[in-house]
């Protein structure tokens, strides 16, 4: 499954590429627009269609019930 490209906030182009899984915080990833060659950050908000390239212990997991 190919992730849906993010729209550039500067020129509006959808010709963007993810440069890094994380930006200035854990909730954003770093993107680059190929049209205007501008870097920007896109909020992830738990988007599961774009898998992260991180070690298994940092990957998202279902919460466990502490009573079990």
C-alpha positions as CSV (number, residue, x, y, z in Angstrom):
1,X,0.0,0.0,0.0
2,X,1.5,3.3,-1.1
3,X,0.8,6.2,1.4
4,X,-1.2,9.1,0.0
5,X,1.1,12.1,-0.7
6,X,0.7,15.1,1.5
7,X,-0.2,18.5,-0.1
8,X,2.4,21.2,0.1
9,X,1.2,24.1,2.2
10,X,3.3,26.6,0.2
11,X,2.4,25.8,-3.4
12,X,-0.5,23.3,-3.1
13,X,1.3,20.6,-5.1
14,X,0.8,16.9,-4.2
15,X,4.2,16.0,-5.7
16,X,5.8,15.5,-2.2
17,X,8.0,12.9,-0.6
18,X,8.6,11.9,3.0
19,X,12.1,12.8,4.0
20,X,12.1,11.6,7.6
21,X,9.7,9.7,9.9
22,X,10.0,12.4,12.6
23,X,10.3,16.2,12.5
24,X,10.7,18.6,15.4
25,X,8.3,16.4,17.4
26,X,7.2,12.8,17.4
27,X,3.7,13.7,16.0
28,X,5.0,15.1,12.7
29,X,7.1,13.8,9.9
30,X,9.3,15.8,7.6
31,X,8.2,16.2,3.9
32,X,9.7,17.8,0.9
33,X,7.8,19.3,-2.1
34,X,9.4,18.3,-5.4
35,X,7.6,21.2,-7.1
36,X,8.8,24.2,-5.1
37,X,11.6,22.3,-3.2
38,X,10.4,23.4,0.2
39,X,10.6,21.3,3.4
40,X,7.5,21.2,5.6
41,X,6.2,19.1,8.5
42,X,3.0,17.1,8.2
43,X,1.0,16.0,11.3
44,X,0.7,12.2,11.5
45,X,-2.3,12.0,13.8
46,X,-2.0,8.2,14.0
47,X,-2.1,7.6,10.2
48,X,-1.5,3.8,9.9
49,X,-1.3,3.8,6.1
50,X,2.3,5.1,6.3
51,X,4.4,2.6,8.3
52,X,7.3,4.0,10.4
53,X,10.8,2.8,10.1
54,X,11.5,2.5,13.8
55,X,12.6,-0.2,16.2
56,X,9.9,-2.6,17.4
57,X,9.9,-1.2,20.9
58,X,8.9,2.3,19.6
59,X,6.2,1.0,17.3
60,X,2.6,1.6,18.2
61,X,1.0,-1.2,20.2
62,X,-2.5,-1.9,21.5
63,X,-2.8,-0.7,25.1
64,X,-2.8,-3.5,27.6
65,X,-5.2,-3.8,30.5
66,X,-3.1,-3.4,33.7
67,X,-5.6,-5.7,35.6
68,X,-4.5,-8.7,33.5
